[in-house]
């Protein structure tokens, strides 16, 4: 495995911080919480690679440093359970982290994780982390944000449960540590998130409030639609939980995309990117041919004798567009025909100029 870490690997997320608007949307498959063994993790990575995502993400925590023994979950995807027992079950060892990250890098995928404590940050740093995700639970944890910001690595900041004022405060805290590489992720921390809760227009709000930063979307809905629409609105990063089987036991599987759904998301986003184009309003190459064939010209709608005056009674507009454009009709009306013109014949430039 060690040789994989040493491989030259291009970090796709670095393009997010260039000034170019042409960089592709960065797509993250969140697999943390959806596996417990190396075999399960590599299967998820293989599937993520196959469907075309850019990155896999984990969640790095220890129950002991994350929650008290009294903390409870009471959500649709968990029921009423002890948070400590849940997180204890899904803890991943440092060794498993390393193996999974090595395998992701060998597969050509970016990787990073969401730490929940300074010891998690230190562990990820020792494994060669190149970016960090800040979860919604730590979005306003200013002391923790400063610890991560000091690493001077890109930060994907979840804004679940936040007000706009709180997002401002968190961004300022990161900037004060001299770290400007911030991706601000709109998300709703409801599991699952229902359509009326998604509030995708908040992406526009974040774009307006933070014009110098990358804005993304982290999805907790049970469909593909929000991810796709968020790209239309302007999200440059998409994060979606990823599973091999949505029916697998565990809190995140029900709101995860399976391989077929994730493939649909990726392919839809890549198609949308093509559809955006350059923004310059001009005919595409095929239209240049089509506008000749499909536009209309001024045409005689009955035989016109030489010396007869052009009028709305003997002229109309028909395809193709190889003759005189209808916009020049007023220059023709009242003029004498200089030649005999047959019905359905296009009026030519000589007729207009009177030569």
C-alpha positions in Angstrom: 0.0 0.0 0.0 2.8 2.5 0.8 3.8 2.8 -2.8 0.3 4.1 -3.6 0.7 7.2 -1.4 3.9 8.1 -3.2 2.2 8.2 -6.6 1.8 11.5 -8.5 -1.8 12.4 -8.0 -3.5 15.5 -9.4 -5.8 17.0 -6.8 -8.9 18.0 -8.8 -10.3 20.3 -6.1 -7.4 22.7 -6.6 -9.1 23.9 -9.8 -11.9 25.3 -7.6 -9.6 28.1 -6.4 -8.5 29.2 -9.9 -10.3 32.2 -11.5 -11.6 30.1 -14.4 -15.4 29.6 -14.6 -14.9 26.7 -17.0 -13.7 24.2 -14.4 -16.0 21.3 -14.0 -18.3 20.9 -11.0 -16.5 19.0 -8.2 -18.5 15.9 -7.1 -17.9 14.2 -3.8 -19.2 10.8 -2.7 -19.6 10.8 1.0 -19.0 7.2 2.1 -18.3 7.8 5.8 -20.8 5.9 7.9 -21.7 3.5 5.1 -18.8 1.0 5.8 -16.9 -0.6 8.6 -14.4 -2.8 6.9 -11.6 -2.4 4.3 -13.5 -4.7 1.9 -16.7 -2.7 2.2 -14.8 0.6 1.8 -12.9 -0.5 -1.3 -16.1 -1.7 -2.9 -17.6 1.8 -2.4 -14.5 3.4 -3.9 -14.6 1.1 -6.9 -18.3 2.0 -7.5 -17.6 5.7 -6.9 -14.8 5.6 -9.5 -17.0 3.8 -12.0 -19.7 6.4 -11.8 -17.3 9.3 -12.3 -17.1 11.2 -9.0 -14.0 13.2 -8.2 -13.6 12.5 -4.6 -14.5 10.2 -1.7 -15.0 11.6 1.8 -15.0 10.0 5.3 -16.0 11.1 8.7 -13.2 11.0 11.3 -14.2 10.9 15.0 -14.0 9.0 18.2 -17.1 8.7 20.3 -15.1 9.7 23.4 -14.2 13.1 22.1 -17.4 13.8 20.1 -20.3 13.2 22.4 -21.3 12.8 26.0 -22.8 9.5 27.2 -26.1 11.3 27.6 -26.4 12.6 24.0 -29.3 11.2 22.0 -30.3 11.0 18.3 -34.1 11.3 17.6 -34.3 11.4 13.9 -36.2 9.5 11.2 -33.0 7.8 10.0 -31.9 6.7 13.4 -34.8 6.5 15.7 -34.2 7.4 19.4 -30.7 6.0 20.2 -27.6 6.9 22.1 -25.3 9.0 20.0 -22.3 7.6 21.9 -23.2 4.0 21.0 -23.9 5.0 17.4 -20.6 6.8 16.9 -18.7 4.1 18.8 -20.0 1.5 16.4 -18.9 3.5 13.3 -15.5 4.7 14.5 -12.7 3.9 11.9 -9.2 3.2 13.1 -6.2 5.1 11.9 -5.0 2.0 10.1 -8.3 1.7 8.2 -8.3 5.4 7.4 -4.8 5.0 5.8 -5.8 1.9 3.8 -8.9 3.5 2.5 -7.1 6.8 1.6 -4.3 4.8 -0.1 -6.9 2.9 -2.1 -8.7 6.0 -3.1 -5.5 7.7 -4.3 -4.5 4.6 -6.2 -7.9 4.7 -7.9 -7.3 8.3 -9.0 -9.8 9.9 -6.6 -9.3 12.8 -4.2 -10.0 12.1 -0.6 -10.5 14.0 2.6 -12.5 13.7 5.8 -14.6 15.6 8.4 -12.7 15.7 11.7 -14.5 16.3 14.9 -11.7 17.1 17.3 -8.1 18.4 17.3 -6.8 14.8 17.7 -8.8 13.9 14.5 -7.2 16.8 12.6 -3.7 15.7 13.8 -4.4 12.1 12.7 -5.6 13.2 9.2 -2.6 15.5 8.9 -0.3 12.6 9.6 -1.9 10.7 6.8 -1.3 13.4 4.3 -4.6 15.2 4.2 -4.8 17.9 1.6 -8.2 19.4 2.6 -10.7 19.3 5.5 -14.4 19.3 5.7 -16.1 21.1 8.6 -19.3 19.4 9.6 -22.5 21.4 10.4 -22.0 20.5 14.1 -18.8 22.5 14.1 -19.8 25.3 11.7 -19.9 27.8 14.6 -17.2 26.2 16.7 -14.8 29.1 16.2 -11.9 27.6 18.3 -12.0 24.4 16.2 -12.3 26.4 13.0 -9.1 28.2 13.9 -7.3 25.0 14.5 -8.2 23.7 11.0 -7.6 27.1 9.4 -4.1 27.2 10.6 -3.2 24.2 8.5 -3.6 26.5 5.5 -5.4 23.8 3.6 -8.7 24.1 1.7 -11.8 24.0 4.0 -15.2 22.7 2.9 -17.5 24.5 5.3 -20.9 23.0 5.9 -23.5 25.7 6.8 -26.3 23.3 8.0 -28.3 24.8 10.9 -26.6 28.2 10.4 -27.9 31.7 10.0 -26.2 34.0 7.4 -24.7 36.0 10.3 -23.2 32.8 11.7 -21.7 31.9 8.3 -20.1 35.3 8.1 -18.6 34.9 11.6 -17.2 31.5 10.7 -15.7 32.7 7.4 -14.1 35.7 9.1 -12.6 33.4 11.8 -10.9 31.3 9.0 -9.8 34.4 7.1 -8.1 35.8 10.2 -5.9 32.7 10.3 -4.7 33.7 6.8 -6.7 30.9 5.0 -8.6 32.1 2.0 -9.3 28.6 0.4 -12.9 28.2 1.6 -15.7 26.4 -0.1 -19.0 27.4 1.5 -21.5 24.5 1.4 -25.2 25.1 1.6 -26.9 22.2 3.4 -29.9 21.4 5.5 -29.1 19.2 8.5 -32.3 17.2 8.4 -32.0 13.5 7.7 -33.7 13.1 5.3 -34.3 16.6 4.0 -37.7 17.0 2.3 -38.3 19.2 -0.8 -39.9 22.0 1.1 -36.9 22.2 3.4 -34.1 22.2 0.8 -34.1 26.0 0.1 -31.8 26.0 -2.9 -32.2 29.7 -3.3 -29.9 30.0 -0.3 -27.1 29.2 -2.8 -27.9 32.5 -4.5 -27.8 34.2 -1.2 -24.4 32.8 -0.4 -23.1 33.7 -3.8 -24.2 37.3 -3.3 -22.8 37.5 0.2 -19.5 35.8 -0.6 -18.7 36.6 -4.2 -15.0 35.7 -3.8 -15.6 32.2 -2.5 -16.7 28.9 -4.1 -20.3 27.9 -3.2 -21.3 24.3 -3.1 -24.2 22.1 -2.0 -24.3 19.1 0.4 -27.4 17.0 -0.1 -29.4 15.0 2.4 -32.6 14.4 0.3 -33.7 11.1 -1.0 -33.6 11.9 -4.7 -31.1 13.2 -7.3 -33.0 16.3 -8.2 -31.7 18.8 -5.7 -28.1 18.1 -6.6 -28.8 18.6 -10.3 -30.8 21.8 -9.8 -28.2 23.2 -7.4 -25.7 23.1 -10.3 -28.1 25.1 -12.5 -28.3 27.7 -9.8 -24.5 27.9 -9.6 -23.2 25.4 -7.1 -19.6 24.5 -8.0 -19.3 21.5 -5.5 -21.7 18.7 -4.9 -21.6 16.3 -2.0 -23.9 13.3 -1.8 -23.9 10.3 0.5 -23.0 7.2 -1.4 -24.0 3.5 -0.8 -24.1 0.3 -2.6 -27.5 -0.5 -1.3 -30.0 2.0 0.1 -31.7 -0.8 2.1 -28.6 -1.6 4.1 -29.0 -1.1 7.9 -27.5 2.2 9.0 -28.7 5.8 9.3 -27.1 7.2 6.2 -28.0 4.6 3.6 -31.6 5.8 3.2 -30.5 9.2 2.2 -27.6 8.1 0.1 -27.4 7.6 -3.7 -26.7 4.1 -4.9 -24.4 3.6 -8.0 -27.2 4.0 -10.5 -28.4 7.3 -8.9 -25.0 8.7 -8.5 -24.2 7.9 -12.1 -27.3 9.7 -13.1 -26.3 12.7 -11.0 -22.8 12.8 -12.5 -23.9 12.4 -16.1 -26.7 15.0 -15.6 -24.2 17.5 -14.2 -21.7 16.9 -17.0 -24.5 17.4 -19.5 -25.6 20.6 -17.8 -22.0 21.9 -18.0 -22.0 21.3 -21.7 -25.3 23.1 -22.0 -24.0 26.2 -20.2 -21.7 26.9 -23.1 -19.7 30.2 -23.4 -22.5 32.7 -22.7 -21.7 34.5 -26.0 -24.9 34.8 -28.0 -23.9 33.7 -31.5 -25.0 30.9 -33.9 -23.3 27.6 -33.3 -21.7 26.0 -36.4 -24.7 24.0 -37.4 -26.9 27.0 -37.1 -24.9 28.8 -39.7 -26.1 26.3 -42.2 -29.6 26.1 -40.7 -30.2 29.8 -40.8 -29.5 29.8 -44.5 -32.0 27.0 -45.1 -34.6 27.9 -42.5 -34.8 31.6 -42.5 -37.1 33.4 -44.9 -36.6 35.6 -47.9 -38.8 38.0 -49.8 -40.5 36.0 -52.5 -43.1 36.6 -55.3 -46.4 35.0 -54.5 -47.6 35.4 -58.1 -46.0 36.2 -61.5 -44.8 39.8 -61.5 -44.3 41.6 -64.9 -41.5 43.9 -65.7 -42.5 47.4 -64.8 -45.1 46.3 -62.3 -44.7 47.8 -58.8 -43.8 45.6 -55.8 -46.6 45.5 -53.2 -47.9 43.5 -50.3 -50.2 41.9 -52.9 -47.4 40.3 -54.9 -44.8 39.7 -52.2 -44.5 37.5 -49.2 -41.9 35.7 -47.1 -40.8 32.0 -47.5 -37.9 29.8 -47.0 -35.0 29.5 -47.8 -33.0 32.4 -46.5 -30.7 32.7 -49.5 -32.5 35.8 -50.9 -33.3 39.2 -49.5 -34.2 39.3 -45.8 -37.8 40.4 -45.0 -36.4 43.4 -43.0 -35.7 45.1 -46.4 -39.3 44.9 -47.5 -39.9 48.6 -47.1 -37.1 49.3 -49.5 -38.8 47.2 -52.2 -42.4 48.4 -51.8 -43.4 50.8 -54.6 -40.4 50.1 -56.8 -40.8 48.9 -60.4 -39.8 45.3 -61.3 -36.8 45.5 -63.7 -37.5 42.0 -65.0 -40.2 39.4 -65.2 -40.4 37.4 -62.0 -42.1 34.0 -61.7 -44.4 33.0 -58.8 -42.3 31.5 -55.9 -39.1 33.1 -57.2 -36.9 34.8 -54.6 -36.4 38.5 -55.1 -32.7 39.1 -55.6 -30.3 41.9 -54.7 -30.5 43.4 -58.2 -34.3 43.8 -57.8 -33.7 45.7 -54.5 -30.9 47.9 -55.8 -32.7 48.6 -59.1 -29.7 47.8 -61.2 
